[in-house]
Amino acid sequence: MKQNLTKLIYNKPFVYSLWFGLSLFMVLKGLLTHQTFNNYLVFKHNFLNTIHLHSLYGPQPEYYFDLNHYGPVFSLIIAPFALMPDSIGVVLWVMFNAFMLFKAIQLLPIKQNQYVIILLICAHELMGASLYTQFNPMVTAFIILSFNFIKKKQDFWAALMIALGTFTKLYGIVGLAFFFFSDNKLKFVASFVFWSAVLFVLPMLISSPAFIVQTYHDWYYDLIAKNSSNENSGMQDICVMGIIRRVFHFPGFKNIYVIAPALVLFGLSYLRIKHFKSTQYQLLILASVLIFTVIFSSSAESPTYIIAFAGVAIWFMNLNRPVTGFEIFLLVFAIIITSFSPSDLFPRTINREYIQAYKLKSLPCFLIWLRIIYETLARKFAEKEALTV
């Protein structure tokens, strides 16, 4: 029985079918039930507004509800899909996001076929992001790819991934945390400056210089306004600060009271300089970055957790074997509360009255993040590491 289960979870056709099939199912189901893909329409009009010199951040209720919060560079990413009929563009958009994250995970410097388990652990969370046609899988891919490129001494391309993530949704800036793993830090910095300049100018090719400069100015104030509104949002604020605000009935609790000590803890991870070349240590930092990006962001909503859950999966597959009962508990706790609580597989009443009400989706990831910080400070890393592919 155990042997058959092991064969199943390492079975690539089975896992690939789940990874791509669940996402495809969700978007096709939406099309067949005439679902309005609001996020996709927001993305599409980022491009249309850019080429027509129309403000990217004003309301357009005739096309979609909610607001766009993405930078003008995003218009270039969505452009090929926006030019297609919506029914085709939305399907290809969802699948392209799934493919980008698939490749990023596949290229991780881990033991052969371990990436298959990471895909399996994240498949349900990816399905949730695909349901809302989210960009978050690609943001996750940008972060992981920046790590992979640095690991392969390809700093020029690593810098591009970080710049792309930053100029579209800001989250990508966290890739700079891998700076210390670069063997050519000057090239890394120069490459980041180069790509930042290129991406700043690039949208001007489909718009105008004056409009794009104004758009960056508007984006800055849009993000400030969004951050202020997140704390009282029912959809956002799924983070550690959100738990505190709801559990202790403290709506005025300031993010900085949590983010500041969290940054200190994260900084402590870099004290073990002699292990900077250890792949195990580097993967811990990658997992920490992915989780940190979400659980300490008041902008985090349920579909954002594909970013954090990739960190959870990478952490688990990077553990020393055999894993402990406590480590298994943390993973199962995260799968149940973080990944499955919004789904029909979880009791709706408990989800609505406790998980959603108190923003508890972030709790398992927070506990795992604390465990990762401990491991970066205390784990004994192997002097000679196994070959990875």
C-alpha positions in Angstrom: 0.0 0.0 0.0 2.7 2.5 1.0 4.8 1.5 -2.0 1.9 2.1 -4.4 1.2 5.5 -2.8 4.8 6.5 -3.2 4.7 5.5 -6.9 1.5 7.6 -7.3 2.8 10.8 -5.8 6.0 10.5 -7.8 4.1 9.7 -11.0 4.8 12.6 -13.3 1.8 12.2 -15.7 -0.5 12.1 -12.7 1.0 15.1 -11.0 1.2 17.1 -14.2 -2.4 16.3 -14.9 -3.4 17.7 -11.5 -1.2 20.8 -11.9 -2.5 21.8 -15.3 -5.8 20.0 -15.3 -7.2 21.6 -12.2 -6.4 25.1 -13.4 -7.8 24.3 -16.9 -10.9 22.9 -15.3 -11.6 26.0 -13.2 -11.3 28.4 -16.2 -13.3 26.2 -18.5 -16.0 25.8 -15.9 -16.1 29.6 -15.6 -16.5 30.0 -19.3 -19.3 27.3 -19.5 -21.2 29.0 -16.6 -20.7 32.4 -18.1 -18.6 33.6 -15.2 -17.3 37.2 -15.4 -13.5 37.0 -15.1 -13.2 40.3 -13.4 -9.5 40.1 -12.7 -8.7 39.2 -16.3 -10.8 42.2 -17.5 -8.8 44.4 -15.1 -5.6 43.0 -16.6 -6.8 43.4 -20.1 -7.7 47.0 -19.6 -4.3 47.7 -18.1 -3.0 47.2 -21.7 -5.9 48.9 -23.4 -5.7 52.0 -21.1 -1.9 52.2 -21.7 -2.2 52.3 -25.5 -5.1 54.7 -25.3 -3.4 57.0 -22.8 -6.2 56.5 -20.3 -5.5 56.5 -16.5 -4.7 53.0 -15.3 -6.0 53.6 -11.8 -9.4 55.1 -12.1 -12.6 53.2 -11.9 -14.2 51.8 -15.1 -17.5 50.2 -13.9 -18.6 49.9 -17.5 -15.9 47.2 -18.0 -15.1 45.8 -14.5 -15.5 46.4 -10.8 -12.6 46.9 -8.4 -9.4 48.8 -9.5 -6.2 48.1 -11.2 -3.1 48.1 -9.0 -0.5 46.9 -11.5 2.3 49.0 -13.0 2.5 49.9 -16.7 5.0 47.1 -17.5 2.2 44.7 -16.8 0.6 46.0 -20.0 3.4 44.3 -22.0 3.0 41.0 -20.2 -0.8 40.8 -20.7 -0.7 42.3 -24.2 -0.6 39.0 -26.3 -3.6 37.7 -24.3 -5.5 41.0 -24.3 -5.4 41.0 -28.1 -7.3 37.7 -28.3 -11.0 37.1 -27.8 -11.6 37.0 -24.1 -12.7 33.3 -24.1 -9.3 32.3 -25.6 -7.2 34.9 -23.9 -8.3 34.0 -20.4 -7.7 30.3 -20.9 -4.2 30.9 -22.3 -3.5 33.4 -19.5 -4.3 30.9 -16.8 -2.3 28.1 -18.4 0.7 30.4 -19.1 0.8 31.4 -15.4 0.6 27.7 -14.4 3.4 26.8 -16.9 5.7 29.6 -15.7 5.5 28.4 -12.1 5.8 24.8 -13.2 9.1 25.6 -14.9 10.4 27.6 -12.0 9.8 24.8 -9.6 11.2 22.2 -12.0 14.5 24.1 -12.2 15.0 24.3 -8.4 18.4 22.9 -7.2 16.9 19.9 -5.4 17.3 16.2 -5.6 15.9 14.5 -8.7 12.1 14.4 -8.9 11.6 16.2 -5.6 10.0 19.0 -7.6 7.2 16.7 -8.4 6.2 16.6 -4.7 6.4 20.4 -4.5 4.0 20.6 -7.5 1.6 18.1 -5.8 1.6 20.1 -2.5 0.9 23.4 -4.4 -1.6 22.1 -7.0 -4.7 22.9 -5.0 -3.5 26.4 -4.1 -2.7 27.0 -7.8 -6.2 26.0 -8.6 -7.5 28.7 -6.3 -5.3 31.3 -7.9 -6.5 30.1 -11.4 -10.1 30.4 -10.3 -9.6 34.1 -10.0 -7.3 34.3 -13.1 -4.6 35.7 -10.8 -1.1 36.9 -11.7 0.3 35.5 -8.5 1.6 32.2 -9.9 3.8 34.2 -12.3 5.0 36.5 -9.5 6.0 33.3 -7.6 7.8 32.1 -10.7 9.7 35.4 -11.0 10.9 35.1 -7.4 11.9 31.4 -7.7 13.5 32.0 -11.1 15.6 34.9 -9.7 16.9 32.4 -7.1 17.5 29.8 -9.8 19.4 32.1 -12.1 21.7 33.4 -9.2 22.3 29.7 -8.3 23.4 29.1 -11.9 25.6 32.3 -11.9 23.3 33.9 -14.4 23.0 37.2 -12.6 21.9 39.1 -15.7 18.7 37.1 -16.0 18.2 36.9 -12.3 18.1 40.7 -12.2 15.5 40.7 -15.1 13.2 38.4 -13.0 13.5 40.7 -10.0 12.9 43.8 -12.1 9.9 42.3 -13.8 8.3 41.3 -10.5 9.0 44.7 -9.1 7.7 46.8 -12.0 4.4 44.8 -12.2 3.3 44.1 -8.6 6.2 45.2 -6.3 6.3 41.7 -4.7 9.2 40.8 -7.0 11.5 43.2 -5.1 12.0 40.5 -2.5 14.3 38.7 -4.9 17.0 41.1 -3.8 17.2 39.0 -0.7 19.3 36.5 -2.8 21.9 39.2 -3.5 24.3 37.6 -0.9 24.3 34.4 -2.9 25.7 36.0 -6.0 29.3 35.3 -6.9 29.5 38.5 -8.9 27.6 41.2 -6.9 28.8 44.1 -9.0 27.4 42.4 -12.1 24.1 41.7 -10.3 23.7 45.3 -9.2 24.6 46.6 -12.6 22.2 44.2 -14.3 19.4 45.2 -12.0 20.0 48.9 -12.7 20.1 48.1 -16.4 16.8 46.1 -16.4 15.1 48.7 -14.2 15.9 51.4 -16.8 14.8 49.2 -19.7 11.5 48.3 -18.0 10.9 51.9 -17.0 11.1 53.0 -20.6 9.7 50.0 -22.4 5.9 50.7 -22.0 6.6 54.0 -23.7 6.9 52.1 -27.0 3.1 51.4 -26.9 2.2 54.6 -25.2 3.9 58.0 -24.7 6.8 59.0 -22.4 4.8 61.7 -20.6 1.9 59.3 -20.0 4.1 56.6 -18.6 6.0 58.9 -16.3 2.6 60.2 -15.0 1.4 56.6 -14.6 4.3 55.7 -12.4 3.5 58.8 -10.3 -0.1 57.7 -10.1 0.8 54.1 -9.3 2.8 55.3 -6.2 -0.3 57.1 -4.7 -2.6 54.2 -5.8 -0.5 51.8 -3.7 -0.5 54.1 -0.7 -4.3 54.3 -0.9 -4.7 50.6 -1.4 -2.5 49.8 1.7 -4.7 52.1 3.8 -7.9 50.4 2.6 -6.6 46.8 3.0 -6.8 46.9 6.8 -10.5 47.2 6.8 -11.1 44.8 3.8 -13.0 41.6 4.0 -11.0 40.1 1.1 -7.5 41.4 1.9 -5.5 41.6 5.1 -5.1 37.9 5.3 -1.8 38.2 7.2 -0.3 38.1 10.7 -1.4 41.7 11.4 -4.9 40.9 10.2 -5.1 38.1 12.8 -4.1 40.5 15.5 -6.6 43.1 14.3 -9.5 40.6 14.3 -8.7 38.3 17.2 -8.0 41.2 19.6 -10.6 43.6 18.1 -7.9 46.2 17.5 -8.7 47.7 14.0 -6.2 50.5 14.5 -3.2 48.1 15.0 -0.3 49.4 12.9 1.5 47.0 10.5 4.9 48.3 11.5 4.5 46.8 15.0 4.7 43.3 13.4 6.8 44.0 10.3 9.7 45.7 12.1 10.4 42.7 14.5 9.8 40.3 11.5 12.4 42.1 9.5 14.8 41.8 12.4 14.2 38.0 12.7 14.6 37.7 8.9 17.9 39.6 9.1 19.2 37.2 11.8 19.0 34.4 9.2 21.9 36.0 7.4 24.3 35.7 10.4 25.6 32.3 9.4 27.8 33.7 6.6 29.9 30.6 6.3 26.8 28.7 5.0 26.0 31.1 2.2 27.2 28.6 -0.3 25.1 25.8 1.1 22.2 24.8 -1.1 20.1 23.7 1.9 20.7 27.1 3.6 19.9 29.0 0.4 16.6 27.0 -0.1 15.6 27.9 3.4 16.1 31.6 2.6 14.0 31.1 -0.6 11.2 29.5 1.4 11.4 32.2 4.0 11.2 35.0 1.4 8.2 33.4 -0.3 6.3 33.1 2.9 7.4 36.4 4.3 6.2 38.2 1.2 2.6 37.2 1.9 2.1 36.8 5.6 3.3 40.3 6.4 1.4 42.0 3.6 -1.9 43.6 4.3 -2.6 43.3 0.6 -2.6 39.5 0.8 -5.9 37.8 -0.1 -6.7 34.1 -0.4 -5.3 33.6 -4.0 -2.1 35.4 -3.0 -1.2 32.3 -1.0 0.2 30.4 -4.0 3.3 32.5 -3.3 3.5 31.5 0.4 2.5 27.9 -0.2 5.4 27.4 -2.7 7.6 28.4 0.2 5.9 25.9 2.5 6.5 23.1 -0.1 10.1 24.1 -0.7 10.7 24.1 3.0 9.3 20.7 3.5 11.2 19.1 0.7 14.4 20.7 2.0 14.1 19.2 5.4 16.6 16.7 6.7 15.3 13.1 6.4 13.6 11.5 8.2 11.3 14.4 8.9 9.9 14.7 12.5 6.3 14.3 13.5 6.2 18.1 14.3 7.3 18.9 10.8 4.6 16.7 9.3 2.1 18.3 11.6 3.0 21.8 10.3 2.7 20.7 6.7 -0.7 19.0 7.3 -1.9 22.0 9.3 -0.9 24.3 6.4 -2.6 22.0 3.8 -5.9 21.9 5.8 -6.1 25.5 7.0 -4.2 27.5 4.4 -4.9 25.6 1.2 -8.2 23.7 1.7 -10.2 26.0 4.0 -11.6 28.1 1.1 -12.7 25.1 -0.8 -15.8 22.8 -0.7 -13.6 20.2 1.0 -13.7 22.2 4.2 -16.8 23.0 6.4 -18.1 26.3 5.1 -19.4 27.4 8.5 -16.0 27.0 10.2 -14.3 28.7 7.2 -16.7 31.7 7.3 -17.0 32.2 11.0 -13.4 31.4 12.1 -10.9 31.1 9.2 -12.1 34.1 7.2 -13.4 36.1 10.1 -10.1 36.0 12.0 -7.8 35.8 8.9 -6.4 32.4 10.1 -5.4 31.3 6.6 -2.0 32.9 7.4 -1.5 31.2 10.8 0.1 27.9 9.6 2.4 29.7 7.2 3.5 32.0 10.0 4.3 29.1 12.3 6.3 27.5 9.4 8.1 30.8 8.8 9.2 30.9 12.5 10.4 27.3 12.1 12.4 28.3 9.1 14.0 31.2 11.0 15.0 28.7 13.7 16.4 26.3 11.2 18.5 29.0 9.5 20.1 29.7 12.9 20.4 26.2 14.3 20.4 23.6 11.5 23.7 21.7 10.8 24.2 21.9 7.1 26.0 19.1 5.3 29.6 20.0 4.3 29.2 17.9 1.2 25.8 18.1 -0.5 24.2 15.5 -2.7 24.2 16.2 -6.4 21.1 18.1 -7.6 19.5 18.3 -11.0 
